Amino acid sequence: MTRLVMISGGARGLGAAITARCLADGHRVSVGLRQPERLAQAFPDADPAQLRGFRFDAHEPATAQAWVDTTVAEMGAPDALINNAGILKMVDFSRGTEPDLDDLWTVNTKAPFLLIRAALPHLKASGQGRVVSIASTDAKRYRDPSASLGYVMTKGALLAMTQAVRFQGWDEGLRGTAICPGAIDTDMIADVPGVTPKDKRLQPADVAEIVAMVLALPNQASLPELVVNTRLETFI
Ligand SMILES: NC(=O)c1ccc[n+]([C@@H]2O[C@H](COP(=O)([O-])OP(=O)(O)OC[C@H]3O[C@@H](n4cnc5c(N)ncnc54)[C@H](OP(=O)(O)O)[C@@H]3O)[C@@H](O)[C@H]2O)c1
């Protein structure tokens, strides 16, 4: 089936690759982003009937409900929500500030929570609703002190929240999937020490391929989580 898919941060990095893949697969896409005018720059040839951008800023909680409501009013009820927008800041017991930690919770965890809550009635009404959250291998384990503990905590919470989605509407066909990729070659990790070397990172299109598969599967093929390794580790 083709869907109306909401994608947060869908004009840049991994989000842009997911948007491109959804368009290629025939889905209609509502992108939530801080500067909606950037969407046309990223997708200058897109058909406005298939792709629209609406304002969504994780630091302005009211924009979560507003993005859902405007999508419904202008494009129809969504069948899928992709929680893609996220940030990485270095926070642990000796690095980073409390405001940095608050930012991580706000963007990586609280915003997806508010979006799921706002979209839930529509996703349940769809009969085949999907929530796909881009978590991280850092949601699965604490690897070593080169990681941001703040990021690890917020992505772990996103994983738990996405698992809980399935209990909100299983009988109505709602399914939730947390995708837990290792390093992806985007701006996010361009200057981060200790990450997987550039030539061994996932490409955004590789992860978009996995999102496409999750969107294509029927209700009886539910994938609670998918871990995508870029390096050999013992427990994931
Ligand atoms: N890169 C990796 O190695 C990696 C690995 C595993 C998981 N992930 C996850 O993949 C997702 C996409 O990351 P990426 O690698 O594509 O990073 P990126 O290139 O830095 O893109 C981050 C995206 O998040 C959006 N965003 C940031 N702050 C926001 C806010 N306050 N409100 C709304 N949107 C906001 C950005 O929108 P603007 O254009 O407005 O800035 C952008 O679209 C994130 O959740 C990230 O944690 C990344």
The ligand as an SDF file (V2000), in Angstrom:
LIG
                    3D

 48 52  0  0  0  0  0  0  0  0999 V2000
   24.5050    9.8580   11.9090 N   0  0  0  0  0  0  0  0  0  0  0  0
   24.5970    8.7750   12.6720 C   0  0  0  0  0  0  0  0  0  0  0  0
   25.6740    8.1850   12.8310 O   0  0  0  0  0  0  0  0  0  0  0  0
   23.3680    8.2160   13.3320 C   0  0  0  0  0  0  0  0  0  0  0  0
   23.4210    6.9090   13.8230 C   0  0  0  0  0  0  0  0  0  0  0  0
   22.2990    6.3660   14.4320 C   0  0  0  0  0  0  0  0  0  0  0  0
   21.1520    7.1170   14.5270 C   0  0  0  0  0  0  0  0  0  0  0  0
   21.1230    8.3990   14.0560 N   0  0  0  0  0  0  0  0  0  0  0  0
   19.8930    9.1490   14.1920 C   0  0  0  0  0  0  0  0  0  0  0  0
   19.3950    9.4130   12.8980 O   0  0  0  0  0  0  0  0  0  0  0  0
   18.5360   10.5670   12.9530 C   0  0  0  0  0  0  0  0  0  0  0  0
   18.9160   11.5050   11.8170 C   0  0  0  0  0  0  0  0  0  0  0  0
   20.2180   12.0050   12.0930 O   0  0  0  0  0  0  0  0  0  0  0  0
   21.2390   12.4480   10.9470 P   0  0  0  0  0  0  0  0  0  0  0  0
   22.3940   11.5460   11.0450 O   0  0  0  0  0  0  0  0  0  0  0  0
   20.5490   12.6170    9.6600 O   0  0  0  0  0  0  0  0  0  0  0  0
   21.7010   13.8580   11.5550 O   0  0  0  0  0  0  0  0  0  0  0  0
   21.7280   15.3130   10.9170 P   0  0  0  0  0  0  0  0  0  0  0  0
   22.2650   15.2550    9.5490 O   0  0  0  0  0  0  0  0  0  0  0  0
   22.4210   16.1320   11.9480 O   0  0  0  0  0  0  0  0  0  0  0  0
   20.1770   15.7090   10.8480 O   0  0  0  0  0  0  0  0  0  0  0  0
   19.4590   15.9320   12.0190 C   0  0  0  0  0  0  0  0  0  0  0  0
   18.0040   16.1960   11.6570 C   0  0  0  0  0  0  0  0  0  0  0  0
   17.2850   16.4920   12.8680 O   0  0  0  0  0  0  0  0  0  0  0  0
   16.5990   17.7330   12.6980 C   0  0  0  0  0  0  0  0  0  0  0  0
   16.5160   18.4680   13.9460 N   0  0  0  0  0  0  0  0  0  0  0  0
   17.5020   18.7790   14.8040 C   0  0  0  0  0  0  0  0  0  0  0  0
   17.0480   19.5480   15.8130 N   0  0  0  0  0  0  0  0  0  0  0  0
   15.7140   19.7150   15.5770 C   0  0  0  0  0  0  0  0  0  0  0  0
   14.6820   20.4200   16.2490 C   0  0  0  0  0  0  0  0  0  0  0  0
   14.9030   21.1540   17.3670 N   0  0  0  0  0  0  0  0  0  0  0  0
   13.4310   20.3730   15.7450 N   0  0  0  0  0  0  0  0  0  0  0  0
   13.1750   19.6860   14.6120 C   0  0  0  0  0  0  0  0  0  0  0  0
   14.1130   19.0080   13.9140 N   0  0  0  0  0  0  0  0  0  0  0  0
   15.3710   19.0370   14.4020 C   0  0  0  0  0  0  0  0  0  0  0  0
   17.4490   18.4900   11.6960 C   0  0  0  0  0  0  0  0  0  0  0  0
   16.6940   19.5080   11.1020 O   0  0  0  0  0  0  0  0  0  0  0  0
   17.3420   20.9060   10.6310 P   0  0  0  0  0  0  0  0  0  0  0  0
   17.6110   20.7540    9.1840 O   0  0  0  0  0  0  0  0  0  0  0  0
   16.2960   21.8980   10.9700 O   0  0  0  0  0  0  0  0  0  0  0  0
   18.6060   21.1200   11.4270 O   0  0  0  0  0  0  0  0  0  0  0  0
   17.8520   17.3870   10.7260 C   0  0  0  0  0  0  0  0  0  0  0  0
   16.8320   17.1340    9.7980 O   0  0  0  0  0  0  0  0  0  0  0  0
   18.7220   11.1620   14.3490 C   0  0  0  0  0  0  0  0  0  0  0  0
   17.6650   10.7940   15.1870 O   0  0  0  0  0  0  0  0  0  0  0  0
   20.0040   10.5160   14.8230 C   0  0  0  0  0  0  0  0  0  0  0  0
   20.1000   10.4660   16.2350 O   0  0  0  0  0  0  0  0  0  0  0  0
   22.1980    8.9460   13.4410 C   0  0  0  0  0  0  0  0  0  0  0  0
  1  2  1  0
  2  3  2  0
  2  4  1  0
  4  5  1  0
  4 48  2  0
  5  6  2  0
  6  7  1  0
  7  8  2  0
  8  9  1  0
  8 48  1  0
  9 10  1  0
  9 46  1  0
 10 11  1  0
 11 12  1  0
 11 44  1  0
 12 13  1  0
 13 14  1  0
 14 15  2  0
 14 16  1  0
 14 17  1  0
 17 18  1  0
 18 19  2  0
 18 20  1  0
 18 21  1  0
 21 22  1  0
 22 23  1  0
 23 24  1  0
 23 42  1  0
 24 25  1  0
 25 26  1  0
 25 36  1  0
 26 27  1  0
 26 35  1  0
 27 28  2  0
 28 29  1  0
 29 30  1  0
 29 35  2  0
 30 31  1  0
 30 32  2  0
 32 33  1  0
 33 34  2  0
 34 35  1  0
 36 37  1  0
 36 42  1  0
 37 38  1  0
 38 39  2  0
 38 40  1  0
 38 41  1  0
 42 43  1  0
 44 45  1  0
 44 46  1  0
 46 47  1  0
M  CHG  2   8   1  16  -1
M  END
$$$$
